[in-house]
Amino acid sequence: MIDQAHYDGPSTDRVKAPPPLGRMGARIQELASTPVAQRSIDLYAALAEVAR
């Protein structure tokens, strides 16, 4: 889980602020926020038959 609040704010004498997430981190957040695909179990059964 990525909490953007952990990346906000300046450094202090005790704690150094982490670098920004960047493009890869933004892409990971985007992928994590997409809904899970709902598929029929029949699709997976058909794929298993083809793989044999």
C-alpha distance matrix in Angstrom:
0.0 3.8 6.4 9.6 11.8 11.1 12.8 15.6 18.9 21.5 22.1 24.2 26.7 24.3 20.9 20.5 18.1 15.7 16.7 15.4 12.9 15.9 16.6 14.5 11.3 12.6 13.4 10.1 8.9 12.2 12.0 8.9 10.8 14.0 15.5 16.2 19.8 22.3 25.1 28.1 28.6 31.8 30.2 28.7 32.1 33.8 31.6 32.3 36.0 36.0 34.3 37.2
3.8 0.0 3.8 6.2 8.8 8.2 9.3 12.2 15.6 18.2 19.0 21.4 24.2 22.2 18.6 17.8 15.0 12.6 13.4 11.8 9.6 12.8 14.0 12.5 8.8 10.1 11.8 9.1 7.5 11.2 12.0 9.6 11.1 14.6 16.8 18.1 21.6 24.4 27.3 30.6 31.3 34.4 32.5 31.2 34.7 36.2 33.8 34.8 38.4 38.1 36.5 39.6
6.4 3.8 0.0 3.8 5.4 5.7 7.6 9.6 12.9 15.9 17.1 19.3 22.3 20.5 17.0 16.6 13.7 12.2 13.4 11.8 10.6 14.1 15.8 15.0 11.2 11.8 14.3 12.2 9.8 13.2 14.7 12.2 12.8 16.5 18.6 20.4 24.0 26.6 29.8 33.0 33.9 37.1 35.3 34.2 37.7 39.2 37.1 38.1 41.7 41.5 40.0 43.1
9.6 6.2 3.8 0.0 3.8 5.3 5.3 6.7 10.4 13.6 15.3 18.0 21.3 20.0 16.5 15.5 12.1 10.8 11.4 9.2 8.7 11.8 13.8 14.0 10.3 10.2 13.4 12.3 9.8 12.8 15.2 13.5 13.5 17.2 19.8 22.1 25.4 28.3 31.5 34.9 36.1 39.1 37.1 36.2 39.8 41.0 38.8 40.1 43.6 43.1 41.8 45.0
11.8 8.8 5.4 3.8 0.0 3.8 5.3 5.2 8.1 11.5 13.4 15.5 18.9 17.7 14.5 14.2 11.0 10.9 12.4 11.0 11.5 14.7 17.2 17.5 13.8 14.0 17.2 16.1 13.5 16.5 18.8 16.8 16.7 20.5 22.8 25.1 28.5 31.2 34.5 37.8 38.9 42.1 40.3 39.3 42.9 44.3 42.1 43.3 46.9 46.5 45.1 48.2
11.1 8.2 5.7 5.3 3.8 0.0 3.8 5.7 8.1 10.7 11.5 13.6 16.7 15.0 11.6 11.3 8.4 8.0 10.3 9.9 10.5 14.1 17.0 16.8 13.2 14.3 17.5 15.9 14.1 17.5 19.4 17.4 18.1 21.8 24.2 26.0 29.5 32.2 35.3 38.6 39.3 42.5 40.7 39.4 42.9 44.4 42.0 42.9 46.6 46.2 44.5 47.6
12.8 9.3 7.6 5.3 5.3 3.8 0.0 3.8 6.8 9.0 10.3 13.2 16.4 15.5 11.8 10.4 6.8 5.9 7.1 6.3 7.8 11.1 14.3 14.6 11.4 12.4 15.8 15.0 13.5 16.6 18.9 17.6 18.3 21.8 24.7 26.6 29.9 33.0 35.9 39.3 40.3 43.3 41.1 40.0 43.6 44.8 42.2 43.4 47.0 46.3 44.7 47.8
15.6 12.2 9.6 6.7 5.2 5.7 3.8 0.0 3.8 7.0 9.5 12.3 15.9 15.6 12.3 11.2 7.7 8.4 9.4 8.3 10.5 13.2 16.3 17.3 14.2 14.4 18.1 17.8 15.7 18.5 21.2 20.0 20.0 23.6 26.4 28.7 32.0 35.0 38.1 41.6 42.7 45.7 43.6 42.7 46.3 47.5 45.1 46.4 49.9 49.3 47.8 51.0
18.9 15.6 12.9 10.4 8.1 8.1 6.8 3.8 0.0 3.8 6.8 9.2 13.0 13.3 10.6 9.8 7.0 9.3 10.7 10.7 13.5 15.9 19.3 20.5 17.6 17.9 21.7 21.4 19.5 22.2 25.0 23.7 23.7 27.3 30.1 32.4 35.7 38.7 41.8 45.3 46.4 49.4 47.3 46.4 50.0 51.2 48.7 50.0 53.6 52.9 51.3 54.5
21.5 18.2 15.9 13.6 11.5 10.7 9.0 7.0 3.8 0.0 3.8 6.6 10.2 11.3 9.0 7.8 5.9 9.2 10.5 11.6 14.9 17.0 20.6 21.9 19.4 20.1 23.8 23.6 22.2 24.9 27.6 26.5 26.9 30.4 33.3 35.5 38.7 41.8 44.8 48.3 49.3 52.3 50.1 49.0 52.6 53.7 51.1 52.3 55.9 55.1 53.4 56.6
22.1 19.0 17.1 15.3 13.4 11.5 10.3 9.5 6.8 3.8 0.0 3.8 6.9 7.9 5.7 4.5 4.7 8.4 10.5 12.7 15.9 18.2 21.9 22.7 20.3 21.7 25.2 24.7 23.6 26.7 29.0 27.8 28.6 32.1 35.0 36.8 40.1 43.2 46.1 49.5 50.2 53.2 51.1 49.7 53.3 54.5 51.8 52.7 56.4 55.6 53.7 56.7
24.2 21.4 19.3 18.0 15.5 13.6 13.2 12.3 9.2 6.6 3.8 0.0 3.8 5.4 5.1 6.2 7.8 11.5 14.1 16.3 19.4 21.9 25.6 26.2 23.7 25.1 28.6 27.8 26.7 29.9 32.0 30.6 31.4 35.0 37.6 39.5 42.9 45.8 48.7 52.0 52.6 55.8 53.8 52.3 55.8 57.2 54.5 55.3 59.0 58.4 56.4 59.3
26.7 24.2 22.3 21.3 18.9 16.7 16.4 15.9 13.0 10.2 6.9 3.8 0.0 3.8 5.9 7.6 10.4 13.8 16.4 19.1 22.1 24.5 28.3 28.7 26.3 28.1 31.4 30.5 29.7 33.0 34.9 33.5 34.5 38.1 40.7 42.3 45.7 48.6 51.5 54.7 55.1 58.3 56.3 54.6 58.1 59.5 56.8 57.4 61.1 60.5 58.3 61.2
24.3 22.2 20.5 20.0 17.7 15.0 15.5 15.6 13.3 11.3 7.9 5.4 3.8 0.0 3.8 6.9 9.9 12.8 16.0 18.8 21.3 24.1 27.8 27.7 25.2 27.2 30.3 29.0 28.2 31.7 33.4 31.6 32.9 36.5 38.9 40.3 43.7 46.5 49.3 52.4 52.6 55.9 54.0 52.2 55.6 57.2 54.5 54.9 58.6 58.2 56.0 58.7
20.9 18.6 17.0 16.5 14.5 11.6 11.8 12.3 10.6 9.0 5.7 5.1 5.9 3.8 0.0 3.8 6.4 9.1 12.4 15.1 17.5 20.4 24.1 24.0 21.4 23.4 26.5 25.2 24.5 28.0 29.6 28.0 29.3 32.8 35.3 36.7 40.2 43.0 45.8 48.9 49.3 52.5 50.5 48.8 52.2 53.7 51.0 51.5 55.3 54.8 52.6 55.4
20.5 17.8 16.6 15.5 14.2 11.3 10.4 11.2 9.8 7.8 4.5 6.2 7.6 6.9 3.8 0.0 3.8 6.4 9.2 12.2 14.9 17.4 21.1 21.3 19.0 21.1 24.2 23.3 22.8 26.1 27.9 26.7 28.1 31.5 34.3 35.8 39.0 42.1 44.7 48.0 48.5 51.5 49.3 47.7 51.2 52.5 49.6 50.3 54.0 53.3 51.1 54.0
18.1 15.0 13.7 12.1 11.0 8.4 6.8 7.7 7.0 5.9 4.7 7.8 10.4 9.9 6.4 3.8 0.0 3.8 6.5 8.9 11.7 14.3 18.1 18.5 16.0 17.7 21.0 20.3 19.6 22.8 24.8 23.7 24.8 28.2 31.1 32.8 36.0 39.1 41.9 45.3 45.9 48.9 46.7 45.3 48.8 50.0 47.2 48.1 51.8 51.0 49.0 52.1
15.7 12.6 12.2 10.8 10.9 8.0 5.9 8.4 9.3 9.2 8.4 11.5 13.8 12.8 9.1 6.4 3.8 0.0 3.8 6.5 8.6 11.4 15.0 15.0 12.7 14.9 17.9 17.0 16.7 20.0 21.7 20.8 22.3 25.6 28.5 30.0 33.1 36.3 38.9 42.3 42.9 45.8 43.5 42.0 45.5 46.6 43.8 44.7 48.3 47.4 45.4 48.5
16.7 13.4 13.4 11.4 12.4 10.3 7.1 9.4 10.7 10.5 10.5 14.1 16.4 16.0 12.4 9.2 6.5 3.8 0.0 3.8 6.5 8.3 12.0 12.6 10.9 12.9 15.9 15.7 15.8 18.6 20.5 20.3 21.7 24.7 27.9 29.5 32.4 35.8 38.3 41.8 42.5 45.2 42.7 41.3 45.0 45.8 42.8 44.0 47.5 46.4 44.4 47.6
15.4 11.8 11.8 9.2 11.0 9.9 6.3 8.3 10.7 11.6 12.7 16.3 19.1 18.8 15.1 12.2 8.9 6.5 3.8 0.0 3.8 5.6 9.3 10.4 8.4 9.6 12.9 13.3 12.9 15.4 17.7 17.7 18.8 21.7 25.0 26.9 29.7 33.2 35.8 39.4 40.4 43.0 40.4 39.3 43.0 43.7 40.9 42.3 45.8 44.6 42.9 46.3
12.9 9.6 10.6 8.7 11.5 10.5 7.8 10.5 13.5 14.9 15.9 19.4 22.1 21.3 17.5 14.9 11.7 8.6 6.5 3.8 0.0 3.8 6.8 7.0 4.7 6.5 9.5 9.5 9.6 12.2 14.2 14.3 15.7 18.4 21.8 23.5 26.2 29.7 32.2 35.7 36.7 39.3 36.7 35.6 39.3 40.0 37.1 38.5 42.0 40.8 39.2 42.5
15.9 12.8 14.1 11.8 14.7 14.1 11.1 13.2 15.9 17.0 18.2 21.9 24.5 24.1 20.4 17.4 14.3 11.4 8.3 5.6 3.8 0.0 3.8 5.7 5.4 6.2 8.7 10.1 10.8 12.3 14.4 15.5 16.8 18.9 22.5 24.3 26.6 30.2 32.5 36.2 37.3 39.6 36.7 35.9 39.6 39.9 37.0 38.6 41.9 40.5 38.9 42.4
16.6 14.0 15.8 13.8 17.2 17.0 14.3 16.3 19.3 20.6 21.9 25.6 28.3 27.8 24.1 21.1 18.1 15.0 12.0 9.3 6.8 3.8 0.0 3.8 5.5 5.1 6.1 8.7 9.9 10.4 12.3 14.2 15.4 16.9 20.6 22.3 24.2 27.9 30.0 33.7 35.0 37.0 34.0 33.3 37.0 37.1 34.2 36.1 39.2 37.6 36.2 39.8
14.5 12.5 15.0 14.0 17.5 16.8 14.6 17.3 20.5 21.9 22.7 26.2 28.7 27.7 24.0 21.3 18.5 15.0 12.6 10.4 7.0 5.7 3.8 0.0 3.8 5.4 5.1 6.2 8.7 9.8 10.5 12.3 14.3 15.7 19.2 20.4 22.3 26.0 27.9 31.5 32.4 34.6 31.6 30.6 34.3 34.5 31.5 33.1 36.4 34.9 33.3 36.8
11.3 8.8 11.2 10.3 13.8 13.2 11.4 14.2 17.6 19.4 20.3 23.7 26.3 25.2 21.4 19.0 16.0 12.7 10.9 8.4 4.7 5.4 5.5 3.8 0.0 3.8 5.4 5.0 6.2 8.6 9.9 10.5 12.4 14.6 18.0 19.4 21.9 25.5 27.8 31.4 32.3 34.8 32.1 31.0 34.7 35.3 32.5 34.0 37.4 36.2 34.7 38.0
12.6 10.1 11.8 10.2 14.0 14.3 12.4 14.4 17.9 20.1 21.7 25.1 28.1 27.2 23.4 21.1 17.7 14.9 12.9 9.6 6.5 6.2 5.1 5.4 3.8 0.0 3.8 5.5 5.1 6.2 8.7 9.9 10.7 12.8 16.4 18.4 20.8 24.4 26.9 30.6 32.0 34.3 31.6 31.0 34.7 35.1 32.5 34.4 37.7 36.4 35.2 38.8
13.4 11.8 14.3 13.4 17.2 17.5 15.8 18.1 21.7 23.8 25.2 28.6 31.4 30.3 26.5 24.2 21.0 17.9 15.9 12.9 9.5 8.7 6.1 5.1 5.4 3.8 0.0 3.8 5.4 4.9 6.2 8.5 9.9 10.9 14.6 16.2 18.1 21.8 24.0 27.7 29.0 31.2 28.3 27.7 31.5 31.7 29.0 31.0 34.1 32.8 31.6 35.2
10.1 9.1 12.2 12.3 16.1 15.9 15.0 17.8 21.4 23.6 24.7 27.8 30.5 29.0 25.2 23.3 20.3 17.0 15.7 13.3 9.5 10.1 8.7 6.2 5.0 5.5 3.8 0.0 3.8 5.4 5.1 6.1 8.6 10.2 13.5 14.5 16.9 20.5 22.8 26.3 27.3 29.8 27.1 26.1 29.9 30.5 27.8 29.4 32.8 31.8 30.4 33.8
8.9 7.5 9.8 9.8 13.5 14.1 13.5 15.7 19.5 22.2 23.6 26.7 29.7 28.2 24.5 22.8 19.6 16.7 15.8 12.9 9.6 10.8 9.9 8.7 6.2 5.1 5.4 3.8 0.0 3.8 5.5 5.1 6.2 8.9 12.2 14.1 16.9 20.3 23.1 26.7 28.0 30.6 28.2 27.5 31.2 32.0 29.6 31.3 34.7 33.9 32.8 36.2
12.2 11.2 13.2 12.8 16.5 17.5 16.6 18.5 22.2 24.9 26.7 29.9 33.0 31.7 28.0 26.1 22.8 20.0 18.6 15.4 12.2 12.3 10.4 9.8 8.6 6.2 4.9 5.4 3.8 0.0 3.8 5.5 5.3 6.6 10.4 12.7 14.9 18.5 21.2 24.9 26.6 28.9 26.3 26.1 29.9 30.3 28.1 30.2 33.3 32.4 31.6 35.1
12.0 12.0 14.7 15.2 18.8 19.4 18.9 21.2 25.0 27.6 29.0 32.0 34.9 33.4 29.6 27.9 24.8 21.7 20.5 17.7 14.2 14.4 12.3 10.5 9.9 8.7 6.2 5.1 5.5 3.8 0.0 3.8 5.5 5.4 8.7 10.0 12.1 15.8 18.2 21.9 23.3 25.6 23.0 22.5 26.3 26.8 24.5 26.4 29.7 28.8 27.9 31.4
8.9 9.6 12.2 13.5 16.8 17.4 17.6 20.0 23.7 26.5 27.8 30.6 33.5 31.6 28.0 26.7 23.7 20.8 20.3 17.7 14.3 15.5 14.2 12.3 10.5 9.9 8.5 6.1 5.1 5.5 3.8 0.0 3.8 5.6 8.0 9.3 12.4 15.6 18.4 21.9 23.1 25.8 23.7 22.9 26.6 27.6 25.5 27.1 30.5 30.0 29.0 32.3
10.8 11.1 12.8 13.5 16.7 18.1 18.3 20.0 23.7 26.9 28.6 31.4 34.5 32.9 29.3 28.1 24.8 22.3 21.7 18.8 15.7 16.8 15.4 14.3 12.4 10.7 9.9 8.6 6.2 5.3 5.5 3.8 0.0 3.8 6.4 9.1 12.2 15.2 18.4 21.9 23.7 26.4 24.3 24.1 27.8 28.7 27.0 28.8 32.1 31.7 31.1 34.4
14.0 14.6 16.5 17.2 20.5 21.8 21.8 23.6 27.3 30.4 32.1 35.0 38.1 36.5 32.8 31.5 28.2 25.6 24.7 21.7 18.4 18.9 16.9 15.7 14.6 12.8 10.9 10.2 8.9 6.6 5.4 5.6 3.8 0.0 3.8 6.6 8.9 12.2 15.2 18.9 20.9 23.3 21.1 21.2 25.0 25.6 24.0 26.1 29.2 28.6 28.4 31.8
15.5 16.8 18.6 19.8 22.8 24.2 24.7 26.4 30.1 33.3 35.0 37.6 40.7 38.9 35.3 34.3 31.1 28.5 27.9 25.0 21.8 22.5 20.6 19.2 18.0 16.4 14.6 13.5 12.2 10.4 8.7 8.0 6.4 3.8 0.0 3.8 6.4 9.0 12.4 15.9 18.0 20.6 18.8 19.1 22.7 23.6 22.4 24.4 27.4 27.3 27.3 30.5
16.2 18.1 20.4 22.1 25.1 26.0 26.6 28.7 32.4 35.5 36.8 39.5 42.3 40.3 36.7 35.8 32.8 30.0 29.5 26.9 23.5 24.3 22.3 20.4 19.4 18.4 16.2 14.5 14.1 12.7 10.0 9.3 9.1 6.6 3.8 0.0 3.8 6.3 9.5 12.9 14.6 17.4 15.7 15.6 19.1 20.3 19.1 20.9 24.0 24.1 23.9 27.0
19.8 21.6 24.0 25.4 28.5 29.5 29.9 32.0 35.7 38.7 40.1 42.9 45.7 43.7 40.2 39.0 36.0 33.1 32.4 29.7 26.2 26.6 24.2 22.3 21.9 20.8 18.1 16.9 16.9 14.9 12.1 12.4 12.2 8.9 6.4 3.8 0.0 3.8 6.3 10.0 12.2 14.4 12.5 13.0 16.5 17.3 16.3 18.5 21.3 21.3 21.6 24.7
22.3 24.4 26.6 28.3 31.2 32.2 33.0 35.0 38.7 41.8 43.2 45.8 48.6 46.5 43.0 42.1 39.1 36.3 35.8 33.2 29.7 30.2 27.9 26.0 25.5 24.4 21.8 20.5 20.3 18.5 15.8 15.6 15.2 12.2 9.0 6.3 3.8 0.0 3.8 7.0 9.5 11.9 10.8 11.7 14.7 15.8 15.6 17.7 20.2 20.7 21.4 24.1
25.1 27.3 29.8 31.5 34.5 35.3 35.9 38.1 41.8 44.8 46.1 48.7 51.5 49.3 45.8 44.7 41.9 38.9 38.3 35.8 32.2 32.5 30.0 27.9 27.8 26.9 24.0 22.8 23.1 21.2 18.2 18.4 18.4 15.2 12.4 9.5 6.3 3.8 0.0 3.8 6.5 8.3 7.0 8.4 11.2 12.1 12.2 14.4 16.6 17.2 18.2 20.9
28.1 30.6 33.0 34.9 37.8 38.6 39.3 41.6 45.3 48.3 49.5 52.0 54.7 52.4 48.9 48.0 45.3 42.3 41.8 39.4 35.7 36.2 33.7 31.5 31.4 30.6 27.7 26.3 26.7 24.9 21.9 21.9 21.9 18.9 15.9 12.9 10.0 7.0 3.8 0.0 3.8 5.2 5.6 7.4 9.1 10.3 11.5 13.3 14.9 16.2 17.6 19.7
28.6 31.3 33.9 36.1 38.9 39.3 40.3 42.7 46.4 49.3 50.2 52.6 55.1 52.6 49.3 48.5 45.9 42.9 42.5 40.4 36.7 37.3 35.0 32.4 32.3 32.0 29.0 27.3 28.0 26.6 23.3 23.1 23.7 20.9 18.0 14.6 12.2 9.5 6.5 3.8 0.0 3.8 5.3 5.3 6.3 8.7 10.0 10.7 12.6 14.5 15.5 17.2
31.8 34.4 37.1 39.1 42.1 42.5 43.3 45.7 49.4 52.3 53.2 55.8 58.3 55.9 52.5 51.5 48.9 45.8 45.2 43.0 39.3 39.6 37.0 34.6 34.8 34.3 31.2 29.8 30.6 28.9 25.6 25.8 26.4 23.3 20.6 17.4 14.4 11.9 8.3 5.2 3.8 0.0 3.8 5.4 4.9 6.1 8.6 9.8 10.5 12.4 14.3 15.7
30.2 32.5 35.3 37.1 40.3 40.7 41.1 43.6 47.3 50.1 51.1 53.8 56.3 54.0 50.5 49.3 46.7 43.5 42.7 40.4 36.7 36.7 34.0 31.6 32.1 31.6 28.3 27.1 28.2 26.3 23.0 23.7 24.3 21.1 18.8 15.7 12.5 10.8 7.0 5.6 5.3 3.8 0.0 3.8 5.4 5.2 6.3 8.7 10.0 10.8 12.5 14.7
28.7 31.2 34.2 36.2 39.3 39.4 40.0 42.7 46.4 49.0 49.7 52.3 54.6 52.2 48.8 47.7 45.3 42.0 41.3 39.3 35.6 35.9 33.3 30.6 31.0 31.0 27.7 26.1 27.5 26.1 22.5 22.9 24.1 21.2 19.1 15.6 13.0 11.7 8.4 7.4 5.3 5.4 3.8 0.0 3.8 5.4 5.0 6.1 8.6 9.9 10.5 12.7
32.1 34.7 37.7 39.8 42.9 42.9 43.6 46.3 50.0 52.6 53.3 55.8 58.1 55.6 52.2 51.2 48.8 45.5 45.0 43.0 39.3 39.6 37.0 34.3 34.7 34.7 31.5 29.9 31.2 29.9 26.3 26.6 27.8 25.0 22.7 19.1 16.5 14.7 11.2 9.1 6.3 4.9 5.4 3.8 0.0 3.8 5.4 5.1 6.3 8.8 9.9 11.1
33.8 36.2 39.2 41.0 44.3 44.4 44.8 47.5 51.2 53.7 54.5 57.2 59.5 57.2 53.7 52.5 50.0 46.6 45.8 43.7 40.0 39.9 37.1 34.5 35.3 35.1 31.7 30.5 32.0 30.3 26.8 27.6 28.7 25.6 23.6 20.3 17.3 15.8 12.1 10.3 8.7 6.1 5.2 5.4 3.8 0.0 3.8 5.4 5.1 6.4 8.7 10.3
31.6 33.8 37.1 38.8 42.1 42.0 42.2 45.1 48.7 51.1 51.8 54.5 56.8 54.5 51.0 49.6 47.2 43.8 42.8 40.9 37.1 37.0 34.2 31.5 32.5 32.5 29.0 27.8 29.6 28.1 24.5 25.5 27.0 24.0 22.4 19.1 16.3 15.6 12.2 11.5 10.0 8.6 6.3 5.0 5.4 3.8 0.0 3.8 5.4 5.1 6.3 9.0
32.3 34.8 38.1 40.1 43.3 42.9 43.4 46.4 50.0 52.3 52.7 55.3 57.4 54.9 51.5 50.3 48.1 44.7 44.0 42.3 38.5 38.6 36.1 33.1 34.0 34.4 31.0 29.4 31.3 30.2 26.4 27.1 28.8 26.1 24.4 20.9 18.5 17.7 14.4 13.3 10.7 9.8 8.7 6.1 5.1 5.4 3.8 0.0 3.8 5.5 5.1 6.6
36.0 38.4 41.7 43.6 46.9 46.6 47.0 49.9 53.6 55.9 56.4 59.0 61.1 58.6 55.3 54.0 51.8 48.3 47.5 45.8 42.0 41.9 39.2 36.4 37.4 37.7 34.1 32.8 34.7 33.3 29.7 30.5 32.1 29.2 27.4 24.0 21.3 20.2 16.6 14.9 12.6 10.5 10.0 8.6 6.3 5.1 5.4 3.8 0.0 3.8 5.4 5.5
36.0 38.1 41.5 43.1 46.5 46.2 46.3 49.3 52.9 55.1 55.6 58.4 60.5 58.2 54.8 53.3 51.0 47.4 46.4 44.6 40.8 40.5 37.6 34.9 36.2 36.4 32.8 31.8 33.9 32.4 28.8 30.0 31.7 28.6 27.3 24.1 21.3 20.7 17.2 16.2 14.5 12.4 10.8 9.9 8.8 6.4 5.1 5.5 3.8 0.0 3.8 5.5
34.3 36.5 40.0 41.8 45.1 44.5 44.7 47.8 51.3 53.4 53.7 56.4 58.3 56.0 52.6 51.1 49.0 45.4 44.4 42.9 39.2 38.9 36.2 33.3 34.7 35.2 31.6 30.4 32.8 31.6 27.9 29.0 31.1 28.4 27.3 23.9 21.6 21.4 18.2 17.6 15.5 14.3 12.5 10.5 9.9 8.7 6.3 5.1 5.4 3.8 0.0 3.8
37.2 39.6 43.1 45.0 48.2 47.6 47.8 51.0 54.5 56.6 56.7 59.3 61.2 58.7 55.4 54.0 52.1 48.5 47.6 46.3 42.5 42.4 39.8 36.8 38.0 38.8 35.2 33.8 36.2 35.1 31.4 32.3 34.4 31.8 30.5 27.0 24.7 24.1 20.9 19.7 17.2 15.7 14.7 12.7 11.1 10.3 9.0 6.6 5.5 5.5 3.8 0.0
